[in-house]
Amino acid sequence: MQENQNPAAEAVENEVTDAAHEAHTELEQTPEQHIAGLEAEIAELNDSLLRARAELENQRRRAQDEVAAAHKYAISKFAAELVTVKDYLEMALLDQSGQIDTLKMGVDMTLKQLVSAFDKAQIKDIAPKVGDKLDPHQHQAMSAEESDAEPNTVLRVMQKGYLLADRVLRPAMVVVAKAKA
C-alpha cells in the first residue's frame, strides 16, 4: 500500500476508521447494553442541563441583588454631603449669642455647603426670568394674570425649580401673562 503524503487526508482517513470501529463496536453490543449506554448519556445531559439552569438562576438572582443595592445606596454620596449641612443648621440653632451677624454668616456657610452638595449631585436651579417664555417641560403655571406682556410669558417666579442631571426634579412655579380681555 502506498504511503499517504497529505496530513489532512491522513486525519480524515483516521476519523473514518475511528467511526467505523465505533459502529462495529455498537453492533457487537446487546440491545440492553446499548440502552444502558444511552440512558447514562441522557442522565449526564440532564445533569448538565440542571447545572446550567441553576447557574443561570444564580446569575439572575445576583444581578437582581446588585440592582437592588444600587437603588438602595445610590444616594449615599449625596446623603453624606447633606449630613454636614444638617450639622451646620443644628449648630446655628444652638447658638445663644444673639449676634445676628454671626447667625447670618453661619447660614451663609450652610447655604454654600448645600450648593456644593447640589453641584456634586448634578442638581441645578430652574430660575426663569421675568419675560421668559413658559416652558411646560420646566415650568408650572400656577396662575395667569392679565398683562401687557406677551401671553404665556413669565411675570413672577413663585418658587424655583430644580433639574437632576437634565431631568426635572421639580418644575419652577410661575405666574404667567394672559391677554387682556
Order of alpha helices (4+ residues) and beta strands (2+ residues): alpha-alpha-alpha-alpha-beta-beta-beta-beta-beta-beta
